[in-house]
């Protein structure tokens, strides 16, 4: 006998969802506008909803996060709530653009259709490709259904070690995406190529994530993983080749390998760099003679998950901040007022604060102020600025050490490719202004979804591409990392803007 269902209405959208009585609100609400950055621990307060009709018990975490007045008018944390009776909840809906890849590639004479998938921590992008022509025939994007467990990979590692089955979750969300792409042409699909970071590689493949949970973060299972359509429960022919491309190191996944291919590093005589800024900031530097890559524990600042009013790059997020005639101006995503700030907006806001003197090079807010106002109710706290400071120091220090490892310096880097959504939207001037990127502006190139682009290149290739030696460098084991990290802590690099 199926469990009794409870009806929940979400306002202002009017959307109706039904959940089993007594069930957590986290899974259904995660699909309809509520974020759970801390994985439902109740620590971040990002999943606030207001009860308009019905009632939700006030939990201990509710009491810690809300004032008595807020509790009296119905504010609760969705992650702590359970559906015992019908409810009408006020929750802010959001829309998030997911970056795909619009580049045109040439076919290599292969037959049939293929699917390239970029399996990200937050988002998933998939494209159906004609292998004979290289033409993209369809695009599907979605959020990673593992997100309610937590916005960062470490939350998901901990959940998996505690018994959560995240492999089934993510394989299931990909099934309807593949069905939509195929649309009756399933029998023509001969290959699927997936790329992603090392944790996504392990979670999708149901591999042991224990080695990634603690130092030295070395896993024995970094190789390519192959699957059958039946094993995954996907609507594809038994003959279809499905593979998750191999990783490069502990926290340097096949998404970076795909990105290395996408920017042409393996065939370039010039020295190039690829940077993907997220919870783990990956950096690769090299050319056809050799490539070094590394991951730095940048923390969640670039994704704004650790920021008091941080949020994804979705409706209501401040995505850009600039100075106009000495006045700070903010750009908000969507037709909405500001309700938070995403990673690119955070970098901009601090860069503007530095330029105006409201934030000091040490990272302190000037004049002993506790807040740095950005726009409307959105402001940065001292701890927010410190989070960004730590993240940018980790990336800058990693860059310096990889350049040293290649026996070169910043002057010899011809192009710095910024990968992913954050790299696509960040303003180079701001990244330089806070000392995140210590390079001239004209060399910094937003390069879009290089992971998906590289996945399509692998899909179209008749033979596996020839690669130079790619060496993974463990920055945590480098005795010079801490010194460089400290040297990069201050916000200062204005001389690089030329």
C-alpha angles and dihedrals in degrees: 000000000000120000117263111263128229119210117227123186119202119210142240088018096051089222116159122214129177125210134175112271110267093018125134117263091220102090099048096039093049087067093051111050108298121115124209104192095163093048096251098304092127093235103112102045093215095126098065118154132173123228109229097169128015125014142272123198115251106244128203091257091050088056091052096047102040134054120238089256093052091049091049092057093049109267114155140160109256092210091061096045131097126198108242098150139008114297142189109207131189109221131158112246118215140193122211124195111223117211115235126168124265098182119125118233129188123241121242099213097271119143130234134018131301137192124221117199130192104198104197130182091247106016140028125212124186132178133192110223133195101227094204096055105018090235118150107233099181144002130207127180133181143157119270104259090215089073096097087065089061140304095249133063095241091060089054093047090053091048092050093049087051090056106271115147102222094159092068091045096056096038088054095052090052094053097075090041090057092044091053092049093049097046095178096329096093094125091059094058108101103167143023121195120194127190130181144133120300095264093050088048091054097041094048091047094045091238125156109275093186094101089055093054098073143020133323085029094208117150124194090210105069096121130108113287122212129200143179123235089240092054091054096039091237124151095243134115119272090243094059113117111226119185138168106212119240123265127237100219149333095306100004107093140185089274087071092045088053090047091051088056093044095057093046097244096145092059100034123110089195122078111256136181133208121199127187111185117204139108086314108033109214122202129185124184128181150071140234090308096060144321133221121199135181143169124227124201094238093163124223098298095106089055089043091232092128094045118104093233095021124136142159121284091272140114111324096018120129101233101171136028125187143161119252116182089336093309123115112239125191130202115213124201115241131358095307144097120261114279101159146344131256129209099274091047090050093054091047094048094052091045090053090047090053092048093051094042093243088118120042126224087250089063095250120132106246124254093018093286117162096211138041106208115220109172134331109326093345117105139154121240125212090254090054092056090047090053091054091045092055092046096049091046091055093051095044092048091049090052092051093050094048090050089051090048091054090050093242142096141227092274091065096054107101099187135012110203116206110208132202135015095307092050090048095056105032116104110238091217091059094046089052093042094060093042095250093125116030097197138097113276096239092062094056113094125187100220105182124217099352091167093062092041091053092045089057090049090054090047093053097042116109090204131023107274117256110248132192118234108295114199123194112217120205103217091186088063094048109104090210096055098087092049092050090045091056091045090055097048098095120083102242134118105111092135091073094067104097 
